[in-house]
Amino acid sequence: MVKTELVKQSPLRILDGSTHGGVGKGNLGVISARHGVGKTSALVHLATDKLLQGKGVIHVTFSTRTDHILEYYEEIFTEISKVKNLELAMDAHDEMIHHRMIMNFDPKACNLAHIFDSVKARLSDKAFSAETVIVDEYDFAHAKAADLQAFASFAKENNLEVWFSVSLKDEGAQAGADVPAVLQPFQDAFAVMINLRAFSDGKVHLELVKDHGNKPKKLPLVLDTKTLLIARD
């Protein structure tokens, strides 16, 4: 299967259709879930879909090591290649790497200005361009409304689509709420919000809770816990 057909048949086209074209450039999106449910896998699948379209992705992580992020990308690509019988898989893999950049920051030693300046420096490189920025495991518990406003301004100024992930902890009485407690102070900043919920059937469902001000549709999508891919339910 060639890449164009692979992209066309991807279940992520259902997500695009259900969110009026996806997050969109200049906007923020977020995927929320309890630890270990599959946020990073979902984000990496979203990023890989962009990469297969020849669109650049910058993956921002606050981990001291990037090994596990690289492993996620390799696992996701391998599963896509196997499930969809991708022709010339190695060529596609090499091209994908060319359009991807992983940047890690120490949250204790940097501020948002430093992150923005570093990303803009990469974007100014004529040999590399990106439309999507992934911000993995951002610390929303210690964030301020001004921080998310700064991200929103950064996305608009640089014509970027920015996806976040957040681990849910100590939700208490708010557990199961459409908008997780940790994100409630910031929900106006997001164009698209998605929860990953694990059910007793063993499936992890994608739940759309915000869609650009429109009434969210039910997503017939699950995270396949064996392949780590977003799949049709």
Buried (B, 14 or more C-beta within 10 A) or exposed (E): BEBEEBBEEBBBEBBBEBBBEBBBBBBBBBBBBBEEBBBBBBBBBBBBBBBBBEBBBBBBBBBEEEEEBBEBBEBBBBBBBEBBEBEEBEEBBEBBBEBBBBBBBEEEEEEEEEBBEBBEEBBEEEEBEBBBBBBBBBEBEEBEEEBBEBBBEBBBEBEBBBBBBBBBEEBEEBEEEBBBBBBEBBBEBBBBBBBBBBEEEEBBBBBBBBBBEEEBEEBEBBBBBEBBBBBEE
